[in-house]
Amino acid sequence: YFVAAILLASRVTGVRAMPERPMYIVNLDASKECHLKWTAPNFVISAEVKAAQASGGEQVPVMFGGAACFEMDVFKATYWPLQAMPKIGDILYFDSINSYSLSWNTSFNGVPLAQLKYVK
């Protein structure tokens, strides 16, 4: 019996509001296309974000994009609490990474290979 025990940590490299539509784009230094092929990652939601969600504050559409500058390199599109919007340098965590992603760890379009760390 296998339990998904792979976690991805990715640093936020950019955050911007889209002037032509009501949404935000958050860029990450990891790439779904290069590092998470065949995976549908889930956010590991921080206490700060959970508190912001519970407060009933404004939720805005956010697309979390990967580093490959490729239109299909999208981690997730979701609603996110505006008051807990990630900032450049923040680290976001994703779980539910399947084991095939480790073997697919590739570089594409200048994105370096993901660093793998094994923890017992």
HELIX and SHEET records of a PDB file:
HELIX    1   1 LYS A   32  HIS A   35  1                                   4    
HELIX    2   2 ALA A   47  ALA A   54  1                                   8    
HELIX    3   3 LEU A   82  ALA A   84  5                                   3    
HELIX    4   4 TYR A  100  TRP A  104  1                                   5    
SHEET    1   A 6 ASN A  42  PHE A  43  0                                        
SHEET    2   A 6 ILE A  91  ILE A  97 -1                                        
SHEET    3   A 6 ILE A   6  MET A  18 -1                                        
SHEET    4   A 6 MET A  23  LEU A  28 -1                                        
SHEET    5   A 6 GLN A  59  GLY A  65  1                                        
SHEET    6   A 6 VAL A  74  PRO A  81 -1                                        
END                                                                             
